Amino acid sequence: MSHVDDLTRLEKIVNKLLAGLDAVRAENQTLKQELAALREEKSQVRQRVGGLIESIEKWEKEFAEQA
């Protein structure tokens, strides 16, 4: 093989690696967005569950006072 062939082969390998890196970066960005959305959803669920627990505790207290 000549040096030109070696360089051409190396260039193809580097281009393939760079394309892979771009794909991984894009996937990373997508995953970060999904994570942010899931964290927001978790926060909302936590608030709703907290509200439900407060309501249940209130009902229990009212029931105990009536009994």
C-alpha positions in Angstrom: 0.0 0.0 0.0 1.2 3.5 -0.7 1.1 6.4 1.7 -1.8 7.9 -0.3 -3.8 4.7 0.2 -3.0 4.7 3.9 -4.1 8.3 4.2 -7.3 7.7 2.3 -8.1 4.8 4.5 -7.3 6.8 7.6 -9.5 9.7 6.3 -12.4 7.3 5.9 -11.9 5.9 9.4 -11.7 9.4 10.9 -14.8 10.5 9.0 -16.7 7.5 10.2 -15.6 8.2 13.8 -16.7 11.9 13.5 -20.0 10.8 12.1 -20.4 8.5 15.1 -19.5 11.3 17.5 -22.1 13.6 15.9 -24.7 10.8 16.3 -23.8 10.3 20.0 -23.9 14.0 20.7 -27.4 14.3 19.1 -28.6 11.3 21.1 -27.1 12.9 24.2 -29.0 16.1 23.6 -32.2 14.2 23.0 -31.7 12.2 26.2 -31.1 15.4 28.2 -34.3 16.9 26.9 -36.2 13.7 27.8 -34.6 13.7 31.3 -35.7 17.3 31.8 -39.3 16.4 30.8 -39.3 13.4 33.1 -38.0 15.5 36.0 -40.8 18.0 35.4 -43.3 15.2 35.3 -41.9 13.7 38.5 -42.3 17.1 40.2 -45.9 17.4 39.1 -46.7 13.9 40.2 -45.1 14.5 43.6 -47.2 17.6 44.1 -50.4 15.8 43.1 -49.6 12.9 45.5 -48.8 15.3 48.2 -52.2 17.0 47.7 -53.9 13.6 47.8 -52.2 12.7 51.0 -53.3 16.0 52.5 -56.9 15.3 51.5 -56.8 11.8 52.9 -55.4 13.1 56.2 -58.1 15.8 56.3 -60.8 13.2 55.7 -59.4 10.9 58.3 -59.4 13.8 60.8 -63.0 14.8 59.9 -64.1 11.2 60.2 -62.5 10.8 63.6 -64.2 13.9 64.9 -67.6 12.7 63.7 -67.2 9.3 65.3 
